[in-house]
Amino acid sequence: MLSNILLLSFGGPEMIVVLFAILLLFGGRKIPELMRGLGKGIKEFNNARATIETELKDGMKEIEDTK
């Protein structure tokens, strides 16, 4: 519950501080690599989600067909 409250209070000024900290920690040259890796991770997650969704729908369809 407390973590939900903390996430809701994360606004514009806090976002700027976090982005500045990331820039200082990783430098300007590493940020594109980090974003590329993040994009690949999100793409893989979405592909896995779509695969599981398709398998569940197919399984439900097979169960309905056997009834």
N, C-alpha and C positions, 0 to 999 in steps of 0.2 A: 504494500500500500504506500509506504513512504517513497519507494523508488518511482512509483507512478506520479506522485506529486512533484518529485525532483525533475522528472522528464518534462512535465507540463510547464515548468518554470524556465525552461531552456529557450531563451529568446534571441533577439538580434545581437545585442552586445556580447553575450556569452559565446555565440557562434563565431563572432569576429575574433575573440580571444583564442578559441580553439583552433581556428584556421591559422592564426598567427603562430601559435605554438607548433602546429604541424609544419608550417613553413620553416620555422627555426630548427626543429628537430631533424627534418629530412632534407631540407634544402630544395631549391627550385628545380634541380635536375631530377630528383627522385620522385617528385609528385606525379608526373605523367606515368611513370612505371607503377606507382601505387594505384592510381586511378584505373589503369589498364587491367591490373590484377583484380581490382574490385569489380570491374565490369565483367571480366571472365567468370568470376565467382558467382555473380548475380545471374549471368547467362546459364551457367551450369545448374544453379539452383532452380531456375525457372524451367529448364529442360527436364530435370528430375521430377519436379512437381507436375508437369504436363504428362509425363510418362506414367506416373502413379495414378493420376486422375483418369487417364485413358484405360489403364488396366482395371481400375475399380469400376468404371462404367461398363467395360466389356464383361467383367465378372457378374455385375448386377444384371446385365442383359441375358447372360447365359442362365442365371438362376430363374429369371422370369420366363424364359423360353421353356425350361424344363417343367414348369408348373402347369 
